[in-house]
């Protein structure tokens, strides 16, 4: 009585969404030079959104005014990339000899990552190569690449993709590579046949070496940074902050909270030659920096992130 009649030769227009192979994604990531790769579903980080607003209201953002913009997008990547179905999160290690730390009397210290080619440029190119490889196998694939250049909750996404956990110093820590690795993301239009899960059973435990190593106590108990007290923020960001702080000899960036981390101490140095240091800051004293011309600076560090601050700021 209630049976539905279906013609014998009825044709149904059923759209089958392609599923990307997780193992294939990870092979491509390794092929283009990444050390870490995980895939997560797009996630709305409501807790992150409220935490960020509170952190900004407390004044902890100081000169990082851009963090107050696009908070909704930062907490939900689907607002940034319409139709996003998956987020591929990649990491590449940059640890080098300089990462081990400086002698106590060296007063012109440069963060180890800043001695290499600008990671924004390098990682964007790696993500582009990766996307092209994937698109060759999945021609309808669409996506966008990001690396510290848009309102993306990349650390939270990295945790969901199984790359590590948020350490006390607010950075993502991986059991093998520590925290000395850069992140990059491919937000794509297709689903993946399986997704990674957050790491369990590892973490910082009771270790507080990074907290104790910060010269100005910038690391807060909630695993965030008060940028008013952060040497890295003070020496890099163009807009200054009125709070006087001790720079402890750093002229660009700071590795103080990372050099003492047990996971970083045990990590191997980088294997991707794109992150080889371009110069050795241990060979440059205050006199060398003060006498340096703009042309010499560009020749030495023009392709690093250091021009963001500029030679005049470094000399100041």
C-alpha positions as CSV (number, residue, x, y, z in Angstrom):
1,X,0.0,0.0,0.0
2,X,2.7,2.5,1.0
3,X,5.4,1.1,-1.3
4,X,7.3,3.5,-3.5
5,X,7.6,2.5,-7.1
6,X,11.1,3.0,-8.6
7,X,11.5,2.6,-12.3
8,X,13.8,-0.3,-13.2
9,X,16.2,2.0,-15.2
10,X,16.0,5.1,-12.9
11,X,19.2,7.1,-12.9
12,X,20.3,8.9,-9.7
13,X,22.6,11.9,-9.8
14,X,24.6,11.1,-6.7
15,X,27.6,13.3,-6.1
16,X,30.5,11.4,-4.4
17,X,32.9,13.7,-2.7
18,X,36.6,12.6,-3.2
19,X,38.5,11.5,-0.1
20,X,42.1,12.4,0.1
21,X,44.5,9.7,1.4
22,X,46.1,10.7,4.7
23,X,49.2,8.6,4.1
24,X,49.6,10.1,0.7
25,X,49.4,13.6,2.1
26,X,52.1,12.9,4.7
27,X,54.4,11.4,2.0
28,X,54.0,14.5,-0.1
29,X,54.7,16.7,3.0
30,X,57.9,14.8,3.7
31,X,58.9,15.0,0.0
32,X,58.7,18.8,-0.1
33,X,60.8,19.1,3.1
34,X,58.4,19.2,6.1
35,X,59.4,17.2,9.2
36,X,55.8,17.1,10.6
37,X,52.4,16.7,9.1
38,X,49.0,16.1,10.5
39,X,45.4,16.7,9.3
40,X,42.5,18.0,11.3
41,X,38.9,18.8,10.6
42,X,38.0,22.5,10.7
43,X,37.1,23.4,14.2
44,X,35.6,26.4,15.9
45,X,37.8,27.4,18.8
46,X,35.2,29.2,20.9
47,X,37.4,28.9,24.1
48,X,40.4,30.3,22.2
49,X,38.2,33.3,21.1
50,X,37.2,34.2,24.6
51,X,40.7,33.6,26.0
52,X,42.1,35.9,23.3
53,X,39.6,38.7,24.1
54,X,40.4,38.5,27.8
55,X,44.2,38.5,27.1
56,X,43.8,41.6,24.9
57,X,41.6,43.3,27.5
58,X,44.4,42.7,30.1
59,X,46.8,44.7,27.9
60,X,49.0,41.6,27.2
61,X,48.9,42.3,23.4
62,X,50.7,45.6,23.8
63,X,51.9,46.6,20.3
64,X,50.3,43.6,18.6
65,X,47.1,45.5,17.7
66,X,46.4,43.3,14.7
67,X,45.4,40.5,17.1
68,X,42.2,42.4,18.0
69,X,41.1,42.3,14.4
70,X,39.3,39.3,12.8
71,X,38.9,37.4,16.1
72,X,35.9,35.5,14.7
73,X,37.9,34.4,11.7
74,X,40.8,33.4,13.8
75,X,38.7,31.1,15.8
76,X,36.9,29.5,12.8
77,X,38.9,28.8,9.7
78,X,35.8,28.1,7.7
79,X,35.1,31.9,7.9
80,X,38.4,32.5,6.3
81,X,38.2,29.7,3.6
82,X,34.6,29.1,2.5
83,X,33.8,25.4,2.1
84,X,36.9,24.2,4.0
85,X,36.7,20.5,4.8
86,X,40.2,19.7,6.1
87,X,43.3,21.5,7.5
88,X,46.7,20.1,6.7
89,X,49.1,21.3,9.3
90,X,52.8,21.0,8.6
91,X,56.0,21.8,10.6
92,X,59.6,22.1,9.7
93,X,62.5,22.2,12.2
94,X,65.0,25.0,12.2
95,X,67.2,24.2,15.2
96,X,70.9,25.0,14.5
97,X,74.1,25.6,16.5
98,X,72.9,29.1,17.4
99,X,69.8,27.6,19.0
100,X,72.0,26.1,21.8
101,X,72.5,29.6,23.3
102,X,75.2,32.2,23.5
103,X,78.1,32.7,25.9
104,X,77.3,34.8,28.9
105,X,79.4,37.8,27.7
106,X,77.9,38.0,24.2
107,X,75.7,41.1,24.1
108,X,74.4,41.1,20.5
109,X,72.3,38.0,20.3
110,X,70.0,37.1,17.4
111,X,67.2,34.5,17.6
112,X,68.4,31.4,15.8
113,X,65.5,31.3,13.3
114,X,66.3,34.8,12.3
115,X,69.7,33.8,10.9
116,X,68.0,31.8,8.1
117,X,66.0,32.8,5.0
118,X,62.7,34.3,6.0
119,X,60.5,31.3,6.9
120,X,57.4,32.9,5.5
121,X,58.9,32.8,2.0
122,X,60.3,29.3,2.3
123,X,57.2,27.7,3.8
124,X,54.8,29.4,1.5
125,X,56.9,27.9,-1.4
126,X,56.9,24.4,0.2
127,X,53.1,24.6,0.8
128,X,52.7,25.6,-2.9
129,X,54.7,22.6,-4.0
130,X,52.7,20.4,-1.8
131,X,49.4,21.7,-3.1
132,X,50.5,21.2,-6.7
133,X,51.4,17.6,-6.0
134,X,48.1,17.0,-4.3
135,X,46.1,18.7,-7.1
136,X,47.8,16.4,-9.7
137,X,46.1,13.5,-8.0
138,X,42.9,15.4,-7.0
139,X,42.3,17.8,-9.9
140,X,39.2,19.4,-8.3
141,X,41.0,20.2,-5.1
142,X,40.8,23.8,-3.9
143,X,42.7,25.4,-1.0
144,X,44.7,28.2,0.5
145,X,48.1,28.2,2.2
146,X,49.0,30.1,5.3
147,X,52.0,30.5,7.5
148,X,51.9,33.1,10.3
149,X,50.4,35.6,7.8
150,X,46.6,35.5,8.4
151,X,44.1,35.2,11.3
152,X,44.5,31.4,11.6
153,X,44.6,29.6,15.0
154,X,47.6,27.6,13.8
155,X,48.9,26.5,17.2
156,X,45.5,25.2,18.2
157,X,45.1,23.5,14.8
158,X,48.5,22.0,15.2
159,X,47.5,20.4,18.5
160,X,44.3,19.0,17.0
161,X,46.4,17.6,14.1
162,X,48.6,15.7,16.6
163,X,51.8,17.7,16.1
164,X,52.3,18.5,19.8
165,X,50.9,20.3,22.8
166,X,50.9,23.9,24.0
167,X,54.0,24.3,26.2
168,X,54.4,26.6,29.1
169,X,56.0,29.2,26.9
170,X,52.9,29.2,24.6
171,X,54.6,27.4,21.7
172,X,53.7,24.1,20.3
173,X,56.1,21.4,21.6
174,X,56.7,18.2,19.8
175,X,58.3,15.2,21.6
176,X,60.9,14.8,18.8
177,X,61.5,18.3,17.6
178,X,60.8,20.4,20.6
179,X,59.4,23.8,19.9
180,X,61.9,24.9,17.3
181,X,59.9,24.4,14.2
182,X,57.8,26.6,12.0
183,X,54.1,25.9,11.2
184,X,52.3,26.2,7.8
185,X,48.8,25.2,6.9
186,X,46.9,24.1,3.8
187,X,43.2,24.6,4.2
188,X,41.5,22.5,1.6
189,X,38.1,21.8,0.1
190,X,38.0,18.0,0.4
191,X,37.7,15.6,3.2
192,X,40.4,13.1,4.1
193,X,39.9,9.3,4.6
194,X,41.0,9.6,8.2
195,X,42.1,12.4,10.6
196,X,44.9,12.7,13.2
197,X,44.1,12.9,16.9
198,X,45.8,15.1,19.5
199,X,48.8,13.6,21.3
200,X,48.1,12.1,24.7
201,X,50.4,11.0,27.5
202,X,53.1,13.7,26.9
203,X,53.5,17.2,28.0
204,X,55.6,19.6,30.1
205,X,54.9,17.9,33.4
206,X,56.2,20.0,36.3
207,X,59.1,21.5,34.2
208,X,59.3,25.3,34.5
209,X,62.7,25.9,32.9
210,X,61.3,28.2,30.2
211,X,59.4,30.2,32.8
212,X,62.5,30.6,35.0
213,X,64.7,31.5,32.0
214,X,62.7,34.4,30.8
215,X,64.6,37.6,31.9
216,X,61.5,39.6,32.4
217,X,58.9,37.0,33.6
218,X,56.9,37.4,30.4
219,X,55.5,33.8,30.6
220,X,52.2,33.7,32.4
221,X,50.8,30.8,34.3
222,X,48.1,30.2,31.7
223,X,50.7,29.4,29.0
224,X,50.4,32.8,27.4
225,X,52.9,35.6,27.0
226,X,52.6,39.2,28.3
227,X,54.1,40.8,25.2
228,X,54.8,44.0,27.2
229,X,57.6,42.0,28.9
230,X,58.7,39.9,25.9
231,X,62.1,40.6,24.4
232,X,61.2,39.1,21.1
233,X,58.2,41.4,20.7
234,X,60.1,44.4,21.8
235,X,63.0,43.9,19.4
236,X,61.0,42.9,16.4
237,X,57.7,44.8,16.3
238,X,57.9,48.3,14.8
239,X,55.4,49.9,17.1
240,X,57.1,50.1,20.5
241,X,55.8,49.7,24.1
242,X,56.5,52.1,26.9
243,X,57.1,49.5,29.6
244,X,60.9,49.4,30.2
245,X,62.4,45.9,30.1
246,X,65.8,44.2,30.2
247,X,66.9,43.0,26.7
248,X,69.6,40.8,28.1
249,X,71.8,41.3,25.1
250,X,69.2,40.4,22.5
251,X,69.1,42.7,19.4
252,X,66.5,40.7,17.4
253,X,64.2,38.1,18.8
254,X,65.0,35.9,21.8
255,X,65.6,32.2,22.3
256,X,65.8,32.3,26.1
257,X,62.7,30.2,26.8
258,X,63.4,27.7,24.1
259,X,67.2,27.0,24.6
260,X,66.5,25.6,28.1
261,X,63.6,23.3,27.1
262,X,64.6,19.7,27.6
263,X,62.8,18.7,24.4
264,X,64.8,21.3,22.4
265,X,68.0,20.3,24.1
266,X,67.5,16.7,23.0
267,X,66.2,17.5,19.5
268,X,68.5,17.0,16.5
269,X,69.5,20.0,14.3
270,X,67.4,20.8,11.2
271,X,67.7,18.6,8.2
272,X,66.1,20.8,5.6
273,X,69.0,22.8,4.0
274,X,66.6,25.7,3.3
275,X,66.9,26.5,7.0
276,X,70.8,26.6,7.1
277,X,72.0,29.8,8.8
278,X,73.1,32.5,6.4
279,X,75.5,34.2,8.9
280,X,76.9,33.5,12.4
281,X,75.9,36.1,14.9
282,X,78.4,34.8,17.4
283,X,81.1,36.3,15.2
284,X,79.5,39.8,15.3
285,X,79.9,42.0,18.3
286,X,78.4,45.4,19.1
287,X,81.0,47.3,17.2
288,X,80.4,45.2,14.1
289,X,76.7,46.0,14.2
290,X,77.1,49.7,15.0
291,X,79.6,50.1,12.1
292,X,77.5,48.1,9.6
293,X,76.1,50.0,6.6
294,X,72.7,49.5,5.2
295,X,74.3,47.8,2.1
296,X,76.2,45.5,4.4
297,X,73.1,44.7,6.4
298,X,71.2,43.9,3.3
299,X,74.0,41.6,2.0
300,X,74.2,39.9,5.4
301,X,70.5,39.6,6.4
302,X,68.4,41.0,3.6
303,X,66.6,37.7,2.9
304,X,66.0,36.9,6.6
305,X,63.2,38.4,8.8
306,X,65.5,41.0,10.3
307,X,64.7,43.8,7.8
308,X,61.3,43.8,9.5
309,X,63.0,45.7,12.4
310,X,65.6,47.4,10.2
311,X,69.2,48.2,10.9
312,X,68.5,51.5,12.6
313,X,66.2,49.8,15.1
314,X,68.9,47.1,15.8
315,X,71.5,49.8,16.4
316,X,69.3,51.8,18.8
